[in-house]
Amino acid sequence: MNRTDRLVAMVMFLQGRRVVRAEELARHFEVTVRTIYRDVAALSEAGVPVAGEAGVGYSLVKGYHLPPVMFTAEEAMALFVGGEMVKKFSDASLAAPMDTALLKIRSVLPRERQDELDRLARATAIHSRTKLSTGMDQRTILPVQQAIVSRRVLRLRYRAKGREAATVRDVEPLGIAFSGGAWYLVAWCRLRQALRHFKLERLLDLEVLPERFEPRPDFSLTEHLRRELESDERLPARVWFATQALDRARREVSSEFVSETRTDGGVEVEMTTFCYQWLARWLLSFGAEAEAISPPELRERVATEVAALSERYTPAPLPA
């Protein structure tokens, strides 16, 4: 990115935020903090009202707005493809707002760009039997997001894993995360007086209360999730996959792969897992195209699962 483009992008970055520190700008634009200081000085000399306060950060003077910037062809196409994937892989809680957002984006494009998007739409197909779970339905994600932004307390009726009875919790929502094929709410639970993760698909009811909670300036969702992942006990395993099964394995658990070694007809994978029983059952879904190599505990788990299946499907003896 040349300097002119960076200066325009910097104004847009500031326009979308209340206050931004020089270090954050430097990370975003991949330049030094000293370069940011020079760029801010250049913007001020050009008449852009950038206000700066030592120890706080930079902001645009209230009321200043950069005129709308036209999307490039690449940007418009990237937004279209991203929007189509959101509509395909999510439920109505995200698909409907994305549909209206794409209509608004299309409306500000020149006719030539609109025609290009029409041609792209006719030449793009996204097919899948799988949707990303967002919880119980379209009433879940958006209220949770709104509660996070407005810092309002959420009242949940929640059924924890392995429990028949539901509990009612008042929580302070701090963030949402998608992990392992499901959405989770990260919140301060007033019942437990601790941070908790709530799987959205286990919510039975959700209410946004009028009460607001105080922000937690020391909390970082990214850092919290990083610590949680590091604290999880990971179990080592070695697994063989046939070549034709490898793409599926990578697609479903690529984050668990540590290394791969090619063998005749397949690949041996060093990986980690949170549970050998889960891994054994997952490997069985590949049939003869996967094999547990080590440790012995994993092979025994697979053998136990196979024996249980064999017993279940053993034909009943014919009557004499």
DABEL-V504818 format. One record per backbone hydrogen bond with DSSP energy under -1.0 kcal/mol. CO is the residue of the C=O (numbers start at 1). NH is the residue of the N-H. If there is no record, write none. Layout:
co={CO:CO}
nh={NH:NH}
This chain:
co={2:3:4:5:6:7:8:9:10:11:12:14:20:21:22:23:24:25:26:32:33:34:35:36:37:38:39:40:41:42:43:44:48:49:51:53:53:57:58:59:61:72:73:74:75:76:77:78:79:80:81:82:83:84:85:86:89:91:91:92:94:95:96:97:98:99:100:101:102:103:106:110:111:112:113:114:115:116:117:118:119:121:137:140:141:142:143:144:145:146:147:151:153:154:155:156:157:157:158:160:167:169:170:171:172:175:177:179:182:183:184:185:186:186:187:188:189:189:194:196:198:199:200:202:205:207:211:216:220:221:222:223:224:225:226:227:228:235:237:238:238:239:240:241:242:245:246:247:248:249:250:253:254:256:259:261:263:265:266:267:268:269:270:270:271:273:275:276:277:278:279:280:283:284:286:289:291:294:295:296:297:298:299:300:301:302:303:304:305:306:307:308:309}
nh={6:7:8:9:10:11:12:13:14:15:16:17:58:25:26:27:28:29:31:36:37:38:39:40:41:42:43:44:45:46:48:47:50:61:59:56:57:53:20:51:64:76:77:78:79:80:81:82:83:84:85:86:87:88:89:90:132:94:95:96:98:99:100:101:102:103:104:105:106:107:109:114:115:116:117:118:119:120:121:122:123:124:140:144:145:146:147:148:149:150:152:213:209:171:207:169:204:205:167:163:158:156:190:154:188:186:184:182:179:200:177:198:174:175:196:172:193:194:189:187:185:202:203:159:157:155:153:219:224:225:226:227:228:229:230:231:232:273:271:293:294:269:291:267:245:249:250:251:252:253:254:256:257:272:270:268:266:243:263:241:261:239:258:259:237:235:279:280:281:282:283:284:286:287:289:242:240:238:299:300:301:302:303:304:305:306:307:308:309:310:311:312:313}
